[in-house]
Amino acid sequence: MKYMMFVCSDPEPETDDSRVPDIEVWVAENDAAGRRIMGDVLAPPSAATTVRVRGGETMLTDGPFTETKEVIVGFDILECADLDEAIAVAAAHPMAYGGRIELRPFANL
């Protein structure tokens, strides 16, 4: 199954950095195992453009549409056997300690 893994900031991160895994090791291990299809870091929310169409008119908003302290800072697309494997991969990501990870399966439409 394919999962989108949203890597998000958190206003109340883990304070003990001694247990946080190394991101380079996480990427290398998951790339080598074929679980990580791709991933990248995103530009800050100030670089975002929100696009909406209302009444046939395209409306643009600088930055994210919602005001929040938590923001998506990156993403990875995972190929895992099941949700349990995806959870294990997400739990080993450094941002699971300093932020939060949202896993969402791709819809089979």
N, C-alpha and C positions, 0 to 999 in steps of 0.2 A: 504494500500500500504506500501511496505517496502522501506525505504530510508537509504542509507549510508550517515552518517554525518561525513565529514572530519573536524577535529578540527585543525586549522592551526595557526601558529604564524603570527605576522604582524610586520614589522619594524617600523610602526607608530601607536602604540596602543593608545587607549583612555587614557587620562591622569588623568581623575577624577575617582579615585577608589571608591568613596563613593557610586556610583550607581551600582557597579558590584555585581550581585547576588552571593550567596554562592554555590559552586559546590556541596557540600554534600546535600543541600536542593534540588537542581535541580535533582540530581541523585535519591534521595528518592521519590520525587514527581512523576517523570516519570517512575520509577520502579513500584511504587504503582498503577499508572494508566495503566500499561501494555503497555506504549508507547516505552519504552527503552528495547530492547531485550537483548542487551549486549553492552559493551563498555570498552575501556581501554586506558591507556596512553602508548605511544610508547617510545622506547629507542631513544637517540639522533641520528641525521643523521650520525654521525661518526661511529655508530654501524651497519649501513646499508650495504648490499651487493647487487649490481645491477647485474642481470643475463641476458645475451643476448646470442642468438645462431646465428652465422653468418657462412655460408658456412659449416654447420655441426659441427662447433667448438663452444664449450661453452666458453664464455668470461665473466670474473668476474671483477667488479670494486668495490673497497672499497668506501663506502659512496654512497650518491645519485648520479644519473647519471647527473643531471643538477645542475648548480651553481645557487642558488637562496637564497635570504634572508628570504623568507617565507618557512616554512617547516611544514609537517603534524606532529603534536605532539600527536594526539590521534584520536579516532574514536568512534562512537556509531552507532548501527543499530537500527533504529526506525520503529515502526509499527504505522502508522497514517491513519486517514480516507482519507486524501487528502493532497495536497501540502500546502494548507493554514494552516492546523494543524501542519505540519512539520516545516513550517516557524516560527510559534508561538513558538514551542518547541526550535528551534535553536536560536531564538532571545532572549530567556530567559537564554541561556547558558552563563556562565561567559566569555568564550573566544570570544563571539560575541562582547564584549567590548574591550578586550585586544588583540584580534587576529582577525580571520575571520572564518566563518563556510561555508563549501560547502555542499550543499544537492544534492544527486543524487539518483534518483529512480533506483531500481533494474530492469533490463531488463526482460521482459516476453518472453523468448525465447522458 
